[in-house]
Amino acid sequence: MDYRTFILLLTTLISDGQAQFENFRNLFRVGVSEVRDTVNFENEYDFIVIGAGSGGSVVANRLTENPKWSVLLLEAGQDEIFLTDVPLIAPIQTITSYNWGYKSERLKTACLGLIEQRCNMPRGKALGGTSVINFLLYTRGNRLDYDEWASLGNNGWSYQDLLPYFIKSENCTKCTGIDEKYHGTSGYLNIEHPGYESPMVERFLRAGKDLGYQTTDPSGRFGLGFSKVLATMRNGARYSASKAFLKPIVRRPNLHISIRSRVTKILIDPKTKQAYGVEFLKNRRKYRVKAKKEVILSAGTINSPHLLMLSGIGPREDLERVKIPVIQDLKVGYNLQDHMAMSTLAFLVNESVTVSDRGVQNPIDVLNYLFNGRGPFTVPGGAEALAFIQTKFAKVEDYPDIELVLGAGALNGDLYGSLRSLLGIPQSLFDKVYAPYAEIPAFGIASVLMRPKSRGRVLIKDSNPLHWPILVPNYFESDEDVAVMVEGIKMAISIAESRHFQKYNATLNKIPFPGCENIPFGSDIYWACAVRRVATTLGHQVGTCKMGPRSDPEAVVDAELRVYGIQGLRVVDGSIMPNVIAGHTNAAIMMIGEKASDMIKNTWRD
């Protein structure tokens, strides 16, 4: 059975008639309230929210708590389906229409061994945004991340200021091993552990203790430590921002949601510099809708700066190059940051205790997932445990510079190519490095660079709003980033080769990566070569509409997330982050949505 046939069978099992499909959705208690697509629009709304991702979904929810306010939420993508709900097959979503499909320009410093020597930069195109295609992992970042934001002149953005907003969103009723006072139990966003755990998890945690790290809650008191994963799921199914914040409120009469609606321009009066509406395409028709109070831009770290530039807000020289009249000269698109990961290490074992494409194609696992919400299909993108650690380069106490992610499988088990497609691994590389061990069980430990020094850019290509922007992420432009990654890789290997994994004879696949064959395997120089060739993004792009005080020449928005020089326009998504957090970004973006909602309410309170 090939993978496409397997997925078809999985879908057919729950799609044999509409009644059975609805029963299945009710069983998992997700997506029960379907979104009604708005096709007839009012001439004017109080607020227009562009993008229904992790920031926009929260804002739309919180603003419509006021029944006097009308909100139009515009999303370029479509609603979720059953296949987007299955955590294990998250990599598949990136080869569907739920991913914008962005790729970087060719770089001289990274992605040198990937397809076309370009970096895949997946971004979600759906109700729920990237929370529909990500690996579901829930961490908040380190308290020092947010204290640093505040120290840069962003008043109200310290960790103590923001912790209540994390707690407000969260329902962690089923979470175990957590610092309870740091978590919520009554929020919209459901957090839980996967319904499956391989024998590798406890060995990973014990290896951490040998290195001096405790088993901790990464969203709790301490910033360093090892832990089992928490994920945005409910009863084993993905719980996206849309399921959490939109589906429960779709019947609010003051909320209009329009899917497959591509915003092409924010309407701004060039004299008064007042944002007064948006222009968008839907069903091949152009619409112009006005906003009485504000336009809220939540299109994400790539699309938000692109839309600002299309609307006349951005670097003067770039806008003049593409003949867009300049309304406000700001450093839009600068400061692009991301988390790069070495996800290509495979540790071979002597027993079938890991997860692979072929291994999960059995009726027991399929039915266990469909009817119980348990089993390997609940493992979020294959990730089972995390470690936030420090290399020899870390200088600040309790502040990680590397994350390790324990994977239930490895690339040699990716026989049908979904993970390879996500990462951009060429078939020739797979055939040489992984295919010789395709039938051998294996697990992975990915090392992730938490606090990169390198900065990139999003640039406008031309004035056509349907053309992609130019993406120049400049990964590993800083040699220091490479050095930290090399240390992270060596720590991952030391864990897999520790006494705790000896029972399974864990052995690193030592076939060298193409382009690094002439360098002694395992040396620092070898791993530096490997990093530049096959390290890939986690899809945590942030920073391109930087928040900062007016004295910061790169700031695009102020601490209230208002675009400098423009009235009635805010940005509410990951693009406002001054620096990328030392953690997965989804929870932080929802927090930004929560805080922004309160700021907007305070501005317009009766």
C-alpha positions in Angstrom: 0.0 0.0 0.0 1.5 3.4 -1.0 1.1 6.5 1.1 -1.6 8.1 -1.0 -3.7 4.9 -0.9 -3.2 4.8 2.9 -4.4 8.4 3.3 -7.3 7.8 1.1 -8.3 4.7 3.2 -7.9 6.8 6.4 -10.3 9.4 5.0 -12.7 6.8 3.6 -13.0 5.1 7.0 -14.6 8.3 8.4 -16.2 9.6 5.3 -18.6 6.8 4.3 -21.6 9.1 4.4 -22.1 12.5 5.9 -23.6 11.2 9.1 -20.6 9.0 9.9 -18.3 12.0 9.2 -20.2 14.2 11.6 -20.2 11.5 14.2 -16.5 11.3 14.0 -16.0 15.0 14.3 -18.3 15.0 17.3 -16.3 12.1 18.8 -13.2 14.3 18.9 -15.3 17.4 19.7 -13.5 19.5 17.2 -14.8 21.6 14.3 -18.4 20.9 15.2 -19.5 24.4 14.4 -18.7 25.0 10.7 -17.8 28.5 9.6 -20.4 30.3 7.5 -18.6 32.0 4.6 -19.6 35.6 4.2 -20.4 36.5 0.6 -22.5 39.6 1.1 -20.6 42.4 2.8 -21.6 45.4 4.7 -20.2 48.7 3.4 -18.5 49.3 6.7 -17.5 47.4 9.8 -16.0 48.7 13.0 -12.9 46.6 12.6 -11.5 44.6 9.7 -9.0 41.9 10.6 -6.7 40.7 7.8 -5.7 37.1 8.4 -7.3 34.4 10.6 -4.1 32.9 12.0 -3.0 32.7 15.6 -3.1 36.4 16.1 -6.1 37.3 14.0 -8.3 34.5 15.3 -7.8 35.7 18.9 -8.5 39.4 18.0 -11.7 38.5 16.1 -12.9 36.5 19.1 -12.1 39.1 21.7 -13.4 42.2 19.8 -16.7 40.5 19.1 -17.2 40.0 22.8 -18.6 43.5 22.6 -21.9 43.1 20.8 -21.9 46.7 19.7 -18.8 46.2 17.5 -18.9 44.6 14.1 -15.9 42.7 12.8 -15.0 41.4 9.4 -12.3 38.7 9.4 -10.7 38.1 6.0 -8.7 34.9 5.3 -7.0 34.0 2.0 -7.2 30.2 2.7 -10.0 27.8 3.4 -11.4 25.9 6.4 -9.7 22.8 7.8 -10.6 19.2 6.9 -10.1 15.9 8.7 -6.6 15.4 7.4 -5.3 18.6 8.9 -6.5 17.3 12.3 -4.1 14.3 12.4 -1.0 15.4 14.4 1.4 12.8 13.1 0.9 13.7 9.4 1.5 17.4 10.0 4.3 17.4 7.3 1.8 16.4 4.7 0.0 19.8 5.1 3.0 21.6 3.6 2.5 20.0 0.2 -1.2 21.0 0.1 -3.0 24.3 -0.6 -2.9 24.9 3.2 0.7 26.1 2.7 1.5 29.3 0.8 4.6 27.4 -0.5 7.1 30.2 -0.1 10.8 29.6 -0.9 13.7 31.8 -0.3 16.1 33.2 -2.8 19.3 31.2 -3.2 21.7 31.9 -0.3 25.4 31.5 -0.1 25.3 30.6 3.6 22.5 28.0 4.0 20.3 25.4 2.2 23.1 24.6 -0.1 22.2 20.9 -0.4 18.5 21.3 -0.7 16.2 21.3 -3.7 17.2 24.2 -6.0 19.5 25.4 -3.2 16.6 27.3 -1.8 15.0 27.2 1.7 11.4 26.1 2.1 9.6 28.7 4.2 6.1 27.2 5.0 3.3 29.5 6.1 -0.3 28.5 6.8 -3.0 29.5 4.4 -6.2 28.5 6.2 -8.6 29.5 9.0 -6.1 29.1 11.8 -3.1 30.1 9.7 0.1 28.3 10.4 -1.4 26.6 13.5 -3.1 24.4 10.9 0.2 23.1 9.4 2.7 23.4 12.2 3.8 20.6 14.5 1.5 21.7 17.3 4.2 22.1 19.9 3.3 24.4 22.8 6.0 26.3 24.5 6.1 30.0 25.3 9.7 31.1 25.1 11.9 32.2 28.0 11.0 34.9 30.5 14.2 36.7 29.5 12.9 37.0 25.9 10.1 39.2 27.0 12.1 41.1 29.6 14.5 42.0 26.7 11.6 43.3 24.7 10.6 45.6 27.5 14.2 46.7 28.0 14.3 47.9 24.4 11.6 50.5 25.3 8.5 48.4 24.8 6.6 49.2 28.0 4.1 46.6 29.1 5.8 43.7 27.3 7.9 42.2 30.2 7.3 38.6 31.2 5.3 39.6 34.3 3.1 41.8 32.0 2.5 39.0 29.6 2.1 35.9 31.7 -1.6 36.6 32.5 -2.3 36.6 28.7 -0.7 33.2 28.2 -2.8 31.9 31.1 -5.9 33.5 29.8 -5.8 31.7 26.5 -5.0 28.3 27.9 -6.9 25.2 29.0 -4.3 22.8 30.4 -6.7 20.7 32.4 -5.2 17.4 31.2 -1.6 18.5 31.5 0.7 16.6 33.8 4.2 17.5 35.2 3.6 21.2 34.9 4.1 24.2 37.2 0.3 24.7 37.8 0.4 28.3 38.8 1.9 29.2 35.4 -1.0 27.6 33.5 -4.7 28.2 32.8 -7.6 25.8 32.9 -10.5 27.9 31.5 -9.2 29.3 28.2 -10.2 28.6 24.7 -6.9 26.9 23.7 -6.7 23.2 24.6 -3.3 21.8 25.5 -2.5 18.2 26.2 0.1 15.4 25.9 0.0 13.0 22.9 -1.8 9.7 23.4 1.3 7.7 22.7 4.9 7.5 24.0 7.7 5.5 22.7 10.4 3.9 25.0 12.8 6.6 23.8 11.1 9.4 25.8 12.1 8.2 29.3 15.6 7.4 28.1 15.9 10.9 26.7 14.8 12.4 30.0 17.2 10.3 32.0 20.0 11.2 29.7 19.2 14.8 30.4 19.6 14.2 34.1 23.1 12.8 33.5 23.9 16.1 31.8 22.7 18.0 34.9 19.3 19.0 33.6 16.0 18.3 35.5 12.7 17.3 34.0 10.9 20.6 34.0 7.9 22.5 32.6 9.4 24.7 29.8 6.5 27.1 30.3 7.0 27.2 34.0 9.5 28.5 36.6 12.7 27.4 34.9 13.9 28.1 31.4 16.3 25.1 31.1 15.4 21.4 31.3 14.0 18.4 29.6 10.3 17.6 29.2 7.7 15.6 27.4 5.9 17.6 24.7 2.7 19.5 25.2 0.7 20.2 22.1 -2.3 22.2 20.9 -4.6 19.2 20.6 -7.8 17.9 22.0 -8.6 14.2 22.4 -5.7 13.5 20.0 -6.7 15.9 17.2 -5.1 19.2 16.2 -6.6 22.2 18.0 -5.8 25.1 15.8 -6.3 28.8 16.5 -9.5 28.5 14.4 -10.9 25.6 16.4 -10.0 27.3 19.7 -11.0 30.9 19.0 -13.3 31.0 16.0 -15.4 27.8 15.9 -17.0 28.4 19.4 -18.2 31.9 18.4 -19.2 31.5 14.7 -22.8 32.3 15.5 -22.0 35.7 16.9 -24.1 38.0 14.7 -21.4 40.8 14.8 -18.7 38.5 13.3 -18.5 38.0 9.6 -15.8 35.6 8.4 -14.9 35.4 4.7 -12.6 32.7 3.4 -10.7 32.5 0.1 -10.5 36.3 0.3 -7.1 37.7 -0.8 -6.5 41.2 0.5 -4.5 43.2 -2.0 -4.3 46.6 -0.4 -5.0 48.5 2.8 -6.8 51.7 1.9 -5.0 54.8 3.4 -5.7 58.4 2.8 -2.4 59.8 1.7 -3.1 63.3 3.1 -4.5 62.4 6.5 -2.6 59.1 6.7 -5.8 57.4 8.0 -6.4 53.8 7.2 -10.1 53.5 6.3 -10.6 50.1 4.7 -9.3 47.3 2.6 -9.4 46.0 -0.9 -9.7 42.3 -1.5 -10.4 39.6 -4.1 -13.0 36.9 -3.7 -14.5 34.7 -6.4 -12.6 36.7 -9.0 -14.4 39.9 -7.9 -12.8 42.9 -6.3 -14.3 44.4 -3.1 -13.6 47.5 -1.1 -14.9 47.6 2.5 -14.4 50.4 5.0 -13.4 50.3 8.6 -15.0 52.8 11.1 -12.4 52.3 13.8 -9.3 50.2 12.8 -7.8 47.9 10.3 -5.9 45.1 12.1 -3.2 43.4 10.0 -2.5 39.8 11.1 -1.3 38.2 7.9 1.9 36.9 9.3 5.6 37.6 9.1 5.8 37.4 5.3 2.4 38.7 4.2 2.0 41.5 6.7 5.1 43.4 5.5 4.2 42.6 1.9 0.8 44.1 2.4 2.1 47.2 4.1 4.5 47.8 1.2 1.8 47.2 -1.4 -0.2 49.9 0.5 2.6 52.5 0.4 4.2 51.8 3.8 7.8 50.6 3.7 11.4 51.6 2.7 11.2 54.5 0.4 13.8 53.2 -2.0 12.0 49.8 -2.4 8.6 51.4 -3.0 10.0 53.9 -5.5 11.7 51.0 -7.3 8.3 49.4 -7.9 6.5 52.7 -8.5 4.3 52.5 -5.4 3.6 56.0 -4.0 5.2 56.4 -0.6 2.8 57.2 2.2 5.1 56.3 5.2 8.8 55.6 5.0 9.4 52.7 7.5 11.8 49.8 7.8 9.1 47.3 6.9 10.5 43.8 6.0 13.8 44.2 7.9 14.8 42.2 11.0 13.6 38.8 9.7 14.5 36.1 12.2 13.8 32.3 12.3 14.7 29.1 14.1 16.9 26.8 12.0 17.1 23.1 12.8 19.3 20.2 12.1 16.6 17.6 11.6 18.6 15.2 9.5 20.3 13.0 12.1 19.1 9.4 12.2 19.9 7.0 15.0 19.4 3.4 14.1 18.1 1.0 16.7 17.8 -2.8 16.9 14.0 -3.1 17.8 10.8 -1.8 16.2 10.2 0.8 18.9 10.1 3.9 16.6 7.6 5.4 14.2 7.8 5.2 10.4 5.6 5.7 7.4 5.2 1.9 6.9 5.0 1.1 10.6 1.8 3.1 11.2 0.0 1.6 8.3 -1.9 -1.0 10.3 -5.6 -1.3 11.2 -4.9 -1.3 15.0 -3.2 2.1 15.0 -5.7 3.6 12.5 -8.7 2.5 14.4 -7.2 3.4 17.8 -6.8 6.9 16.5 -10.2 7.2 14.8 -12.2 5.9 17.8 -10.1 6.6 20.8 -7.9 9.5 19.9 -4.8 7.6 20.9 -1.8 5.9 19.4 1.1 7.1 17.3 -1.1 9.2 15.1 -1.4 11.6 18.0 2.4 12.3 18.1 2.6 16.0 16.9 4.7 15.9 13.7 6.6 12.9 15.3 8.0 15.1 18.2 7.9 13.4 21.6 10.1 15.3 24.0 12.1 18.6 24.2 15.2 19.9 25.9 16.1 23.6 26.3 19.9 23.6 27.0 23.0 25.7 26.9 26.1 25.3 24.8 29.5 26.5 25.9 28.7 29.8 24.1 25.7 30.6 26.3 26.5 33.5 28.7 23.2 34.2 30.5 21.9 31.9 33.3 18.7 30.0 32.6 18.6 31.2 29.0 18.9 28.4 26.4 20.7 28.9 23.1 19.8 25.4 21.7 16.6 23.3 21.8 16.7 19.5 21.2 13.6 17.8 19.9 13.3 14.0 20.2 11.6 12.5 17.2 9.8 9.2 17.2 11.2 8.5 13.8 13.9 9.6 11.4 14.3 10.5 7.7 15.2 6.9 6.7 11.6 6.0 7.6 10.2 8.7 5.4 9.5 6.3 2.6 6.7 8.3 1.0 8.4 11.7 1.2 6.2 14.0 3.2 9.0 15.0 5.6 11.4 15.3 2.8 9.0 17.6 0.9 8.7 19.8 4.0 12.4 20.1 4.4 13.3 20.3 0.7 15.6 17.1 0.8 16.4 16.1 -2.8 15.7 12.5 -3.8 19.4 12.0 -4.7 20.4 12.9 -1.1 17.8 10.5 0.3 18.9 7.7 -1.9 22.5 8.1 -0.9 22.2 8.8 2.8 19.0 7.2 4.0 17.8 4.6 1.5 20.4 2.1 2.6 18.8 2.0 6.0 15.2 2.4 4.9 14.0 -0.8 6.6 15.8 -0.3 9.9 14.0 1.4 12.8 15.4 4.8 13.8 14.7 7.9 15.8 16.0 11.4 15.5 17.2 14.2 17.8 17.0 17.6 16.1 19.0 20.6 17.3 17.4 24.0 17.0 19.2 27.3 17.1 17.2 29.4 19.6 18.7 32.9 19.4 20.2 33.5 16.0 22.4 36.5 15.3 21.6 36.4 11.5 18.9 38.7 10.2 17.1 38.7 6.8 14.6 40.6 4.8 11.3 40.5 3.1 11.3 42.7 0.0 8.6 43.6 -2.5 9.1 42.2 -6.0 6.8 44.5 -7.9 3.4 46.2 -7.6 1.3 43.2 -8.4 -0.3 42.0 -5.2 -0.6 38.4 -6.4 3.2 38.1 -6.9 5.2 36.7 -4.1 7.6 38.9 -2.2 11.3 38.3 -2.3 12.6 36.3 0.7 16.2 36.7 1.8 16.4 35.1 5.2 20.2 35.2 5.4 20.3 32.0 7.6 23.8 31.4 9.1 25.2 34.7 7.8 26.7 34.8 11.2 29.4 32.2 11.8 28.5 32.3 15.5 25.1 30.8 14.6 26.9 27.9 12.9 29.2 27.4 15.9 26.3 27.1 18.3 24.5 24.7 16.0 27.6 22.5 15.8 27.7 22.3 19.6 24.0 21.4 19.6 24.5 18.6 17.2 27.3 17.2 19.3 25.1 17.3 22.4 22.3 15.5 20.5 24.7 12.7 19.5 26.1 12.4 23.0 22.6 11.9 24.3 21.7 9.2 21.7 25.0 7.4 22.4 24.6 7.5 26.2 24.1 4.5 28.4 20.4 5.0 28.4 20.0 4.1 24.8 22.4 1.2 24.8 19.6 -1.3 25.1 18.6 -0.4 21.6 22.2 -0.1 20.3 21.5 3.4 19.1 23.9 4.2 16.3 24.3 7.4 14.3 23.9 7.0 10.5 27.4 7.9 9.4 26.9 8.1 5.7 28.2 11.7 5.0 26.0 14.3 3.4 26.8 15.1 -0.2 29.2 18.0 -0.4 30.8 17.2 2.9 32.3 13.8 2.0 35.9 15.0 1.9 35.8 16.3 5.5 36.5 14.0 8.4 33.1 12.7 9.6 32.1 14.0 13.0 34.6 16.8 13.2 33.4 20.4 13.9 34.3 21.3 10.3 32.2 18.4 9.0 29.1 19.4 11.1 29.5 23.1 10.1 29.5 21.9 6.4 26.4 19.8 7.1 24.6 22.7 8.8 25.1 25.0 5.8 23.9 22.2 3.5 20.9 20.5 5.1 19.7 22.6 8.1 16.1 23.7 7.6 13.6 26.1 9.1 11.1 25.3 11.8 8.8 27.9 10.2 9.1 30.4 13.1 9.7 33.5 11.0 9.2 36.7 13.0 10.3 40.3 13.3 9.6 42.0 9.9 7.2 44.7 11.4 9.4 45.3 14.5 7.9 46.7 17.7 10.0 49.4 19.2 10.1 53.0 20.5 10.1 55.9 18.1 13.9 56.3 18.7 14.5 52.9 17.1 15.2 53.5 13.4 14.0 49.9 12.6 10.7 50.1 14.5 7.5 49.8 12.4 5.0 49.7 15.3 4.9 51.1 18.8 4.2 49.3 22.0 0.5 49.5 21.3 1.2 47.8 17.9 0.1 50.9 16.0 2.0 51.6 12.7 4.1 54.7 13.1 2.7 57.6 11.2 -0.6 55.9 10.2 -3.9 56.3 12.0 -6.2 53.4 12.5 -3.8 50.6 11.6 -2.2 48.0 13.9 -0.2 44.8 13.3 -1.0 41.8 15.4 1.1 38.8 14.6 4.6 37.4 15.0 6.1 40.1 12.7 6.0 42.6 15.6 8.5 40.6 17.7 11.7 42.6 18.2 13.7 39.3 18.7 12.7 35.7 18.2 11.8 33.9 21.4 13.7 30.9 22.7 10.7 28.6 22.1 8.0 27.7 19.6 6.2 30.8 18.4 2.6 29.8 18.1 1.7 30.3 21.8 3.5 33.7 21.8 1.5 34.9 18.8 -1.8 34.0 20.5 -0.6 35.9 23.5 0.1 38.9 21.3 -3.4 38.6 20.0 -4.8 38.6 23.6 -2.7 41.6 24.7 -3.5 43.5 21.5 -7.3 42.9 22.0 -7.1 44.5 25.4 -5.2 47.5 24.0 -7.8 48.0 21.2 -10.6 47.7 23.7 -9.0 50.3 25.9 -8.6 52.7 22.9 -12.3 52.4 22.0 -14.0 51.9 25.3 -17.3 53.8 25.6 
